Amino acid sequence: MKDLRQELMENGYFRQEEFVFADCDRNKRARVASLLSKAAAYAGYDYDARGLTYEKLYAMREVFLLSRMALRIHDCPRYREVMDITTWENGAKGAHMQRVYEMRDQAGRLRVSIKSDWILVDPETRRILRPGSFTARKLGEGGRELDCPDTRKILLPREGLEDLGTRRVVWSDLDGNGHLYSGNYGDIVWDYLPPDLRERTPRDFFIDYSKEAILDQELRLLGFREGDTYRMEGLGPDGVCFTAMCQF
């Protein structure tokens, strides 16, 4: 047994983490939902280690909300594997602050690359703020190339859609903000994929978060397949809640 390491860097955060049974699917591969969850958690670890906790940022009325994410799975982590996970800020583009991630195994091989976009929001008024107005610290610029596609706006066609049914937001879906937790969307997508795709690991996965879903809301799920690519949309009472795309 050895202690797992963590390190706060000038423009980044590093931590080792073991993928446990609960992180994996029935084939003992890391679920996309687990990868999304770890990405969201590591952004928090980074800022917490700098003394910029959610509570402090809330009091400053400057909090970040996850907007989009793109994953490239080079070789899916598996049960009991320890990953070296590094995250760093990668500048800003338009209204988005960009944060990226790499997961490497103990031999140094790249297993997962992630890009994410975050928006700065006043939590009381819900007004979107420009990244340049963030006062807690200077955003990191990153600058290193990442083997991962860019985040993107995902659209479904108007015709030829599959009606996949509805998914109610239940108590166990909620996070500390009272909304459907960002990582749980990965499980929702996998629960409604065609069975043959569900058993496979995607090469690339994209998700756009549009509106927050709350307890007891019904999400109407629509899907569209083009060969080994599947797009899915979740509609809430106020419009699109999320859109995702899996490329196998």
PASEBA-1860 file (N, C-alpha, C; in nm, 3 decimals):
! residues 248
1> MKDLRQEL> 0.085/-0.119/0.000/0.000/0.000/0.000/0.089/0.124/0.000 ~ 0.051/0.222/-0.077/0.123/0.349/-0.074/0.024/0.462/-0.077 ~ 0.067/0.577/-0.023/-0.021/0.694/-0.021/-0.034/0.750/-0.162 ~ -0.155/0.793/-0.196/-0.177/0.860/-0.323/-0.133/1.005/-0.310 ~ -0.065/1.055/-0.411/-0.005/1.188/-0.406/-0.101/1.294/-0.459 ~ -0.082/1.417/-0.412/-0.149/1.532/-0.469/-0.054/1.650/-0.462 ~ -0.072/1.745/-0.555/0.020/1.859/-0.562/-0.052/1.978/-0.623 ~ -0.038/2.092/-0.560/-0.088/2.218/-0.616/0.025/2.286/-0.690
9> MENGYFRQ> 0.001/2.316/-0.817/0.103/2.380/-0.900/0.065/2.526/-0.925 ~ 0.156/2.600/-0.984/0.129/2.742/-1.009/0.004/2.760/-1.094 ~ -0.008/2.681/-1.198/-0.127/2.688/-1.282/-0.181/2.547/-1.304 ~ -0.217/2.483/-1.195/-0.272/2.349/-1.212/-0.278/2.274/-1.081 ~ -0.336/2.156/-1.092/-0.353/2.070/-0.975/-0.336/1.926/-1.020 ~ -0.264/1.847/-0.939/-0.236/1.707/-0.970/-0.281/1.622/-0.852 ~ -0.341/1.508/-0.884/-0.384/1.416/-0.779/-0.395/1.277/-0.838 ~ -0.353/1.178/-0.760/-0.369/1.039/-0.801/-0.500/0.986/-0.747
17> EEFVFADC> -0.565/0.902/-0.827/-0.692/0.847/-0.783/-0.711/0.707/-0.840 ~ -0.761/0.620/-0.756/-0.790/0.483/-0.798/-0.935/0.473/-0.844 ~ -0.955/0.406/-0.956/-1.091/0.381/-1.003/-1.147/0.259/-0.930 ~ -1.251/0.283/-0.852/-1.309/0.178/-0.769/-1.430/0.118/-0.839 ~ -1.487/0.016/-0.775/-1.599/-0.058/-0.834/-1.714/0.036/-0.874 ~ -1.744/0.133/-0.788/-1.857/0.223/-0.813/-1.833/0.317/-0.931 ~ -1.708/0.331/-0.974/-1.676/0.417/-1.089/-1.697/0.346/-1.222 ~ -1.718/0.215/-1.219/-1.708/0.135/-1.340/-1.842/0.071/-1.378
25> DRNKRARV> -1.848/0.029/-1.504/-1.968/-0.039/-1.553/-1.956/-0.190/-1.530 ~ -2.047/-0.265/-1.587/-2.047/-0.409/-1.561/-1.928/-0.480/-1.624 ~ -1.860/-0.411/-1.718/-1.740/-0.466/-1.778/-1.613/-0.416/-1.709 ~ -1.631/-0.349/-1.595/-1.522/-0.295/-1.513/-1.441/-0.188/-1.584 ~ -1.507/-0.117/-1.675/-1.448/0.000/-1.740/-1.508/0.125/-1.677 ~ -1.428/0.230/-1.667/-1.479/0.356/-1.612/-1.597/0.404/-1.694 ~ -1.707/0.439/-1.625/-1.824/0.495/-1.693/-1.795/0.639/-1.735 ~ -1.855/0.680/-1.845/-1.843/0.820/-1.887/-1.890/0.912/-1.775
33> ASLLSKAA> -1.994/0.872/-1.703/-2.042/0.952/-1.590/-1.933/0.973/-1.486 ~ -1.850/0.872/-1.461/-1.741/0.884/-1.364/-1.634/0.981/-1.414 ~ -1.605/0.977/-1.543/-1.507/1.071/-1.598/-1.558/1.214/-1.589 ~ -1.686/1.236/-1.619/-1.744/1.369/-1.605/-1.740/1.415/-1.460 ~ -1.771/1.325/-1.369/-1.773/1.359/-1.227/-1.635/1.396/-1.176 ~ -1.533/1.322/-1.218/-1.397/1.352/-1.172/-1.350/1.485/-1.228 ~ -1.387/1.516/-1.351/-1.350/1.646/-1.407/-1.411/1.760/-1.327 ~ -1.539/1.749/-1.295/-1.604/1.853/-1.215/-1.540/1.863/-1.078
41> AYAGYDYD> -1.508/1.748/-1.016/-1.450/1.748/-0.882/-1.311/1.811/-0.881 ~ -1.230/1.783/-0.983/-1.093/1.833/-0.985/-1.087/1.984/-1.003 ~ -1.183/2.042/-1.072/-1.190/2.188/-1.078/-1.209/2.244/-0.937 ~ -1.294/2.178/-0.858/-1.316/2.220/-0.721/-1.193/2.199/-0.634 ~ -1.124/2.084/-0.650/-1.003/2.058/-0.573/-0.899/2.167/-0.596 ~ -0.883/2.206/-0.721/-0.785/2.308/-0.758/-0.813/2.438/-0.683 ~ -0.937/2.486/-0.693/-0.970/2.613/-0.630/-0.975/2.602/-0.477 ~ -1.021/2.490/-0.424/-1.022/2.472/-0.279/-0.880/2.482/-0.224
49> ARGLTYEK> -0.783/2.419/-0.294/-0.644/2.420/-0.249/-0.585/2.561/-0.250 ~ -0.644/2.650/-0.328/-0.599/2.790/-0.333/-0.677/2.879/-0.236 ~ -0.764/2.817/-0.156/-0.844/2.893/-0.061/-0.967/2.957/-0.123 ~ -0.995/2.922/-0.249/-1.110/2.980/-0.319/-1.223/2.877/-0.320 ~ -1.281/2.854/-0.204/-1.389/2.758/-0.192/-1.516/2.812/-0.257 ~ -1.610/2.721/-0.279/-1.739/2.763/-0.336/-1.805/2.869/-0.249 ~ -1.797/2.851/-0.116/-1.859/2.947/-0.024/-1.796/3.084/-0.037 ~ -1.664/3.088/-0.052/-1.596/3.217/-0.066/-1.633/3.284/-0.199
57> LYAMREVF> -1.634/3.207/-0.306/-1.670/3.263/-0.436/-1.816/3.307/-0.438 ~ -1.902/3.230/-0.370/-2.043/3.269/-0.364/-2.057/3.404/-0.293 ~ -1.984/3.422/-0.184/-1.990/3.548/-0.111/-1.940/3.664/-0.197 ~ -1.847/3.635/-0.288/-1.796/3.736/-0.380/-1.889/3.756/-0.499 ~ -1.991/3.669/-0.510/-2.088/3.670/-0.620/-2.020/3.646/-0.755 ~ -1.925/3.550/-0.751/-1.853/3.510/-0.872/-1.833/3.358/-0.867 ~ -1.923/3.282/-0.924/-1.910/3.136/-0.925/-1.908/3.087/-1.069 ~ -1.842/2.972/-1.089/-1.834/2.912/-1.222/-1.936/2.800/-1.235
65> LLSRMALR> -2.002/2.795/-1.349/-2.095/2.687/-1.382/-2.044/2.617/-1.507 ~ -2.052/2.485/-1.505/-2.006/2.405/-1.618/-2.101/2.423/-1.736 ~ -2.044/2.450/-1.854/-2.123/2.476/-1.974/-2.112/2.366/-2.079 ~ -1.989/2.323/-2.107/-1.967/2.220/-2.208/-1.847/2.134/-2.170 ~ -1.845/2.012/-2.222/-1.730/1.926/-2.199/-1.709/1.836/-2.321 ~ -1.582/1.807/-2.347/-1.543/1.713/-2.453/-1.441/1.617/-2.396 ~ -1.461/1.487/-2.419/-1.371/1.383/-2.371/-1.316/1.305/-2.488 ~ -1.188/1.274/-2.484/-1.129/1.175/-2.574/-1.076/1.061/-2.489
73> IHDCPRYR> -1.128/0.942/-2.511/-1.088/0.825/-2.433/-0.989/0.744/-2.518 ~ -0.861/0.758/-2.487/-0.757/0.687/-2.563/-0.754/0.540/-2.524 ~ -0.768/0.512/-2.396/-0.773/0.376/-2.344/-0.845/0.385/-2.210 ~ -0.965/0.336/-2.203/-1.052/0.360/-2.088/-0.991/0.305/-1.959 ~ -0.985/0.386/-1.853/-0.939/0.335/-1.723/-1.028/0.220/-1.677 ~ -0.968/0.129/-1.602/-1.039/0.011/-1.556/-1.034/-0.002/-1.405 ~ -1.117/-0.090/-1.356/-1.128/-0.115/-1.212/-0.991/-0.138/-1.148 ~ -0.965/-0.063/-1.041/-0.847/-0.071/-0.956/-0.723/-0.007/-1.017
81> EVMDITTW> -0.734/0.051/-1.135/-0.620/0.124/-1.190/-0.608/0.261/-1.122 ~ -0.484/0.301/-1.098/-0.457/0.433/-1.040/-0.417/0.527/-1.153 ~ -0.485/0.641/-1.161/-0.458/0.740/-1.263/-0.391/0.864/-1.201 ~ -0.294/0.919/-1.273/-0.240/1.051/-1.242/-0.327/1.152/-1.316 ~ -0.404/1.231/-1.243/-0.499/1.325/-1.304/-0.448/1.467/-1.281 ~ -0.430/1.539/-1.390/-0.383/1.677/-1.384/-0.484/1.768/-1.450 ~ -0.510/1.883/-1.390/-0.599/1.982/-1.450/-0.532/2.118/-1.444 ~ -0.561/2.200/-1.545/-0.511/2.336/-1.544/-0.604/2.425/-1.626
89> ENGAKGAH> -0.604/2.553/-1.592/-0.683/2.649/-1.669/-0.614/2.676/-1.802 ~ -0.693/2.703/-1.904/-0.638/2.719/-2.039/-0.689/2.846/-2.105 ~ -0.697/2.953/-2.024/-0.738/3.082/-2.078/-0.889/3.094/-2.092 ~ -0.930/3.195/-2.165/-1.072/3.224/-2.185/-1.098/3.244/-2.334 ~ -1.219/3.207/-2.375/-1.263/3.228/-2.512/-1.406/3.279/-2.508 ~ -1.425/3.404/-2.549/-1.557/3.464/-2.541/-1.604/3.470/-2.397 ~ -1.722/3.415/-2.371/-1.779/3.417/-2.235/-1.733/3.298/-2.151 ~ -1.649/3.209/-2.208/-1.613/3.085/-2.140/-1.471/3.089/-2.084
97> MQRVYEMR> -1.456/3.039/-1.962/-1.325/3.005/-1.908/-1.299/2.859/-1.944 ~ -1.180/2.829/-1.994/-1.149/2.695/-2.038/-1.058/2.624/-1.938 ~ -1.094/2.501/-1.907/-1.013/2.417/-1.818/-0.995/2.282/-1.885 ~ -0.873/2.227/-1.877/-0.843/2.101/-1.943/-0.786/2.001/-1.843 ~ -0.784/1.874/-1.884/-0.744/1.765/-1.795/-0.672/1.657/-1.875 ~ -0.582/1.587/-1.808/-0.524/1.465/-1.861/-0.524/1.358/-1.752 ~ -0.554/1.235/-1.791/-0.544/1.120/-1.703/-0.440/1.026/-1.761 ~ -0.337/0.995/-1.683/-0.230/0.904/-1.726/-0.217/0.790/-1.626
105> DQAGRLRV> -0.180/0.673/-1.678/-0.162/0.559/-1.590/-0.022/0.562/-1.528 ~ 0.010/0.461/-1.449/0.136/0.463/-1.376/0.258/0.438/-1.465 ~ 0.234/0.401/-1.590/0.343/0.391/-1.688/0.358/0.519/-1.768 ~ 0.274/0.620/-1.737/0.281/0.748/-1.807/0.201/0.755/-1.934 ~ 0.126/0.650/-1.965/0.047/0.650/-2.089/-0.078/0.735/-2.074 ~ -0.106/0.815/-2.176/-0.225/0.899/-2.176/-0.348/0.813/-2.197 ~ -0.444/0.822/-2.104/-0.564/0.739/-2.111/-0.689/0.819/-2.144 ~ -0.700/0.942/-2.090/-0.817/1.027/-2.115/-0.772/1.172/-2.122
113> SIKSDWIL> -0.825/1.246/-2.220/-0.804/1.391/-2.230/-0.940/1.458/-2.226 ~ -0.948/1.572/-2.158/-1.076/1.640/-2.141/-1.059/1.790/-2.160 ~ -1.152/1.851/-2.231/-1.162/1.997/-2.238/-1.299/2.038/-2.183 ~ -1.301/2.150/-2.112/-1.427/2.196/-2.055/-1.438/2.347/-2.065 ~ -1.561/2.395/-2.078/-1.592/2.538/-2.080/-1.680/2.569/-1.960 ~ -1.649/2.680/-1.892/-1.723/2.723/-1.774/-1.765/2.868/-1.793 ~ -1.882/2.903/-1.740/-1.925/3.042/-1.743/-1.923/3.099/-1.602 ~ -1.887/3.226/-1.593/-1.884/3.297/-1.465/-2.021/3.362/-1.443
121> VDPETRRI> -2.079/3.338/-1.326/-2.216/3.381/-1.299/-2.225/3.448/-1.162 ~ -2.308/3.551/-1.153/-2.347/3.607/-1.023/-2.455/3.513/-0.968 ~ -2.428/3.441/-0.857/-2.524/3.340/-0.811/-2.655/3.398/-0.759 ~ -2.658/3.525/-0.728/-2.781/3.585/-0.677/-2.872/3.632/-0.789 ~ -2.815/3.694/-0.892/-2.896/3.746/-1.002/-2.901/3.649/-1.120 ~ -2.809/3.549/-1.122/-2.792/3.453/-1.233/-2.740/3.521/-1.359 ~ -2.691/3.642/-1.346/-2.637/3.713/-1.462/-2.500/3.656/-1.499 ~ -2.480/3.635/-1.630/-2.351/3.586/-1.678/-2.251/3.700/-1.682
129> LRPGSFTA> -2.131/3.675/-1.628/-2.025/3.774/-1.622/-1.913/3.738/-1.720 ~ -1.840/3.835/-1.765/-1.727/3.809/-1.853/-1.612/3.751/-1.771 ~ -1.533/3.658/-1.826/-1.420/3.602/-1.751/-1.324/3.709/-1.700 ~ -1.311/3.817/-1.775/-1.220/3.924/-1.734/-1.262/3.996/-1.608 ~ -1.389/3.977/-1.567/-1.437/4.044/-1.447/-1.414/3.960/-1.321 ~ -1.353/3.843/-1.336/-1.325/3.757/-1.221/-1.216/3.821/-1.136 ~ -1.244/3.846/-1.010/-1.152/3.921/-0.925/-1.071/3.833/-0.829 ~ -1.108/3.704/-0.814/-1.043/3.621/-0.712/-0.897/3.591/-0.745
137> RKLGEGGR> -0.868/3.574/-0.874/-0.730/3.546/-0.917/-0.722/3.567/-1.067 ~ -0.599/3.575/-1.117/-0.580/3.584/-1.261/-0.595/3.445/-1.320 ~ -0.680/3.431/-1.421/-0.702/3.301/-1.483/-0.574/3.252/-1.550 ~ -0.546/3.122/-1.534/-0.429/3.063/-1.597/-0.446/3.055/-1.748 ~ -0.333/3.062/-1.818/-0.337/3.064/-1.964/-0.310/2.927/-2.027 ~ -0.252/2.835/-1.951/-0.225/2.701/-2.005/-0.124/2.707/-2.117 ~ -0.172/2.690/-2.239/-0.085/2.703/-2.355/-0.036/2.571/-2.412 ~ -0.054/2.458/-2.342/-0.008/2.329/-2.392/-0.117/2.265/-2.478
145> ELDCPDTR> -0.077/2.207/-2.591/-0.172/2.139/-2.678/-0.224/2.012/-2.610 ~ -0.349/1.981/-2.636/-0.412/1.865/-2.575/-0.471/1.777/-2.684 ~ -0.449/1.647/-2.673/-0.503/1.553/-2.772/-0.649/1.525/-2.739 ~ -0.733/1.622/-2.771/-0.876/1.614/-2.741/-0.949/1.710/-2.834 ~ -1.063/1.672/-2.889/-1.139/1.767/-2.971/-1.191/1.882/-2.887 ~ -1.218/1.993/-2.953/-1.275/2.108/-2.884/-1.420/2.080/-2.845 ~ -1.465/2.149/-2.742/-1.607/2.147/-2.710/-1.683/2.206/-2.828 ~ -1.811/2.172/-2.838/-1.887/2.222/-2.953/-2.036/2.229/-2.919
153> KILLPREG> -2.106/2.306/-3.000/-2.251/2.312/-2.989/-2.309/2.192/-3.062 ~ -2.389/2.114/-2.994/-2.445/1.991/-3.051/-2.591/2.015/-3.088 ~ -2.625/1.984/-3.210/-2.762/2.001/-3.258/-2.814/1.870/-3.313 ~ -2.941/1.844/-3.294/-3.007/1.729/-3.354/-3.086/1.775/-3.475 ~ -3.103/1.690/-3.577/-3.183/1.730/-3.693/-3.330/1.744/-3.654 ~ -3.407/1.803/-3.743/-3.550/1.822/-3.718/-3.631/1.697/-3.744 ~ -3.580/1.609/-3.828/-3.655/1.489/-3.866/-3.574/1.364/-3.837 ~ -3.646/1.251/-3.830/-3.580/1.123/-3.811/-3.536/1.094/-3.669
161> LEDLGTRR> -3.595/1.162/-3.571/-3.555/1.144/-3.432/-3.626/1.024/-3.369 ~ -3.557/0.958/-3.279/-3.617/0.853/-3.198/-3.672/0.913/-3.069 ~ -3.794/0.878/-3.035/-3.849/0.918/-2.905/-3.808/0.810/-2.804 ~ -3.719/0.846/-2.714/-3.662/0.749/-2.621/-3.739/0.738/-2.491 ~ -3.841/0.820/-2.475/-3.919/0.818/-2.351/-3.880/0.932/-2.259 ~ -3.913/0.920/-2.132/-3.886/1.026/-2.035/-3.803/0.973/-1.919 ~ -3.733/1.064/-1.857/-3.652/1.032/-1.739/-3.682/1.137/-1.632 ~ -3.739/1.093/-1.518/-3.771/1.185/-1.410/-3.648/1.211/-1.325
169> VVWSDLDG> -3.628/1.335/-1.286/-3.518/1.370/-1.195/-3.559/1.329/-1.053 ~ -3.479/1.240/-0.993/-3.511/1.186/-0.861/-3.413/1.242/-0.757 ~ -3.445/1.213/-0.631/-3.369/1.271/-0.520/-3.219/1.241/-0.529 ~ -3.185/1.118/-0.564/-3.043/1.079/-0.567/-2.966/1.144/-0.681 ~ -3.034/1.210/-0.775/-2.967/1.282/-0.884/-2.911/1.416/-0.839 ~ -2.960/1.470/-0.728/-2.935/1.609/-0.694/-2.797/1.628/-0.631 ~ -2.737/1.744/-0.661/-2.612/1.783/-0.596/-2.641/1.889/-0.490 ~ -2.536/1.948/-0.434/-2.552/2.045/-0.327/-2.620/2.174/-0.369
177> NGHLYSGN> -2.634/2.195/-0.500/-2.707/2.311/-0.550/-2.855/2.281/-0.570 ~ -2.895/2.154/-0.547/-3.033/2.116/-0.567/-3.069/2.087/-0.711 ~ -2.967/2.065/-0.796/-2.990/2.038/-0.938/-2.937/1.900/-0.974 ~ -2.980/1.849/-1.088/-2.926/1.725/-1.142/-2.775/1.739/-1.158 ~ -2.699/1.654/-1.091/-2.553/1.665/-1.091/-2.497/1.643/-1.231 ~ -2.395/1.722/-1.266/-2.342/1.720/-1.402/-2.294/1.582/-1.444 ~ -2.231/1.507/-1.352/-2.181/1.375/-1.389/-2.291/1.276/-1.419 ~ -2.408/1.292/-1.356/-2.517/1.196/-1.373/-2.573/1.194/-1.515
185> YGDIVWDY> -2.550/1.302/-1.591/-2.599/1.303/-1.729/-2.535/1.192/-1.810 ~ -2.410/1.156/-1.778/-2.346/1.047/-1.850/-2.420/0.916/-1.833 ~ -2.467/0.889/-1.712/-2.544/0.767/-1.689/-2.679/0.772/-1.759 ~ -2.742/0.890/-1.762/-2.869/0.902/-1.833/-2.850/0.869/-1.980 ~ -2.745/0.925/-2.041/-2.719/0.897/-2.182/-2.702/0.746/-2.203 ~ -2.622/0.681/-2.118/-2.594/0.539/-2.138/-2.717/0.453/-2.114 ~ -2.802/0.494/-2.024/-2.924/0.417/-1.997/-3.018/0.415/-2.118 ~ -3.007/0.516/-2.206/-3.100/0.527/-2.318/-3.034/0.506/-2.454
193> LPPDLRER> -2.907/0.471/-2.457/-2.842/0.438/-2.583/-2.895/0.306/-2.639 ~ -2.885/0.285/-2.771/-2.915/0.153/-2.826/-2.827/0.048/-2.759 ~ -2.880/-0.072/-2.734/-2.806/-0.173/-2.658/-2.668/-0.206/-2.715 ~ -2.653/-0.207/-2.848/-2.523/-0.243/-2.904/-2.417/-0.137/-2.877 ~ -2.458/-0.010/-2.870/-2.363/0.097/-2.840/-2.333/0.105/-2.691 ~ -2.430/0.068/-2.610/-2.415/0.077/-2.465/-2.297/-0.007/-2.415 ~ -2.269/-0.117/-2.485/-2.161/-0.207/-2.443/-2.023/-0.158/-2.486 ~ -2.019/-0.053/-2.566/-1.892/-0.007/-2.621/-1.840/0.118/-2.548
201> TPRDFFID> -1.711/0.142/-2.561/-1.649/0.263/-2.506/-1.634/0.364/-2.618 ~ -1.683/0.486/-2.600/-1.670/0.585/-2.708/-1.526/0.633/-2.723 ~ -1.491/0.670/-2.844/-1.363/0.737/-2.867/-1.374/0.881/-2.817 ~ -1.483/0.949/-2.855/-1.506/1.088/-2.814/-1.647/1.102/-2.760 ~ -1.661/1.189/-2.660/-1.792/1.217/-2.602/-1.801/1.367/-2.578 ~ -1.915/1.424/-2.615/-1.939/1.568/-2.598/-2.070/1.589/-2.524 ~ -2.075/1.691/-2.441/-2.201/1.725/-2.375/-2.210/1.876/-2.357 ~ -2.330/1.929/-2.383/-2.362/2.070/-2.358/-2.467/2.075/-2.249
209> YSKEAILD> -2.442/2.155/-2.146/-2.539/2.177/-2.039/-2.610/2.310/-2.065 ~ -2.741/2.305/-2.085/-2.815/2.426/-2.123/-2.899/2.482/-2.010 ~ -2.981/2.399/-1.947/-3.066/2.444/-1.836/-3.055/2.344/-1.722 ~ -3.059/2.394/-1.599/-3.050/2.306/-1.483/-3.183/2.233/-1.463 ~ -3.174/2.105/-1.434/-3.293/2.025/-1.407/-3.307/2.004/-1.256 ~ -3.429/2.013/-1.207/-3.452/2.003/-1.063/-3.543/1.884/-1.031 ~ -3.562/1.860/-0.904/-3.636/1.743/-0.856/-3.774/1.733/-0.919 ~ -3.807/1.612/-0.962/-3.938/1.574/-1.016/-3.966/1.625/-1.157
217> QELRLLGF> -3.872/1.697/-1.217/-3.892/1.735/-1.357/-3.880/1.611/-1.446 ~ -3.958/1.610/-1.552/-3.951/1.503/-1.650/-3.869/1.551/-1.769 ~ -3.764/1.476/-1.802/-3.685/1.506/-1.920/-3.732/1.415/-2.033 ~ -3.775/1.476/-2.143/-3.811/1.398/-2.262/-3.686/1.378/-2.345 ~ -3.652/1.254/-2.375/-3.527/1.222/-2.441/-3.550/1.186/-2.587 ~ -3.473/1.251/-2.674/-3.477/1.226/-2.817/-3.339/1.185/-2.864 ~ -3.334/1.093/-2.961/-3.206/1.045/-3.009/-3.198/1.042/-3.160 ~ -3.074/1.041/-3.211/-3.052/1.034/-3.355/-2.922/0.959/-3.379
225> REGDTYRM> -2.930/0.854/-3.462/-2.812/0.772/-3.490/-2.765/0.788/-3.633 ~ -2.634/0.804/-3.649/-2.569/0.803/-3.779/-2.451/0.706/-3.768 ~ -2.472/0.580/-3.806/-2.366/0.481/-3.795/-2.322/0.462/-3.652 ~ -2.196/0.492/-3.624/-2.140/0.477/-3.491/-2.141/0.607/-3.411 ~ -2.218/0.703/-3.457/-2.235/0.828/-3.383/-2.379/0.839/-3.335 ~ -2.395/0.876/-3.208/-2.530/0.890/-3.154/-2.540/1.023/-3.082 ~ -2.645/1.099/-3.117/-2.674/1.225/-3.050/-2.802/1.213/-2.968 ~ -2.804/1.278/-2.854/-2.919/1.270/-2.766/-2.947/1.408/-2.706
233> EGLGPDGV> -3.078/1.435/-2.690/-3.122/1.563/-2.635/-3.222/1.538/-2.523 ~ -3.208/1.612/-2.415/-3.302/1.604/-2.305/-3.380/1.733/-2.292 ~ -3.511/1.725/-2.310/-3.597/1.844/-2.306/-3.669/1.851/-2.172 ~ -3.656/1.964/-2.103/-3.728/1.988/-1.979/-3.848/2.078/-2.006 ~ -3.916/2.120/-1.901/-4.035/2.204/-1.919/-4.004/2.342/-1.977 ~ -3.879/2.386/-1.966/-3.842/2.519/-2.016/-3.750/2.513/-2.137 ~ -3.744/2.397/-2.201/-3.659/2.385/-2.320/-3.550/2.282/-2.302 ~ -3.448/2.292/-2.386/-3.340/2.195/-2.387/-3.261/2.201/-2.255
241> CFTAMCQF> -3.246/2.087/-2.192/-3.168/2.078/-2.069/-3.024/2.038/-2.099 ~ -3.006/1.938/-2.186/-2.872/1.897/-2.226/-2.875/1.837/-2.365 ~ -2.761/1.837/-2.429/-2.743/1.769/-2.557/-2.609/1.697/-2.551 ~ -2.604/1.574/-2.598/-2.481/1.495/-2.592/-2.456/1.426/-2.725 ~ -2.328/1.394/-2.751/-2.293/1.318/-2.871/-2.185/1.217/-2.835 ~ -2.207/1.093/-2.874/-2.110/0.985/-2.854/-2.058/0.942/-2.991 ~ -1.927/0.936/-3.005/-1.864/0.887/-3.128/-1.783/0.763/-3.094 ~ -1.822/0.649/-3.152/-1.760/0.522/-3.118/-1.657/0.480/-3.223
END
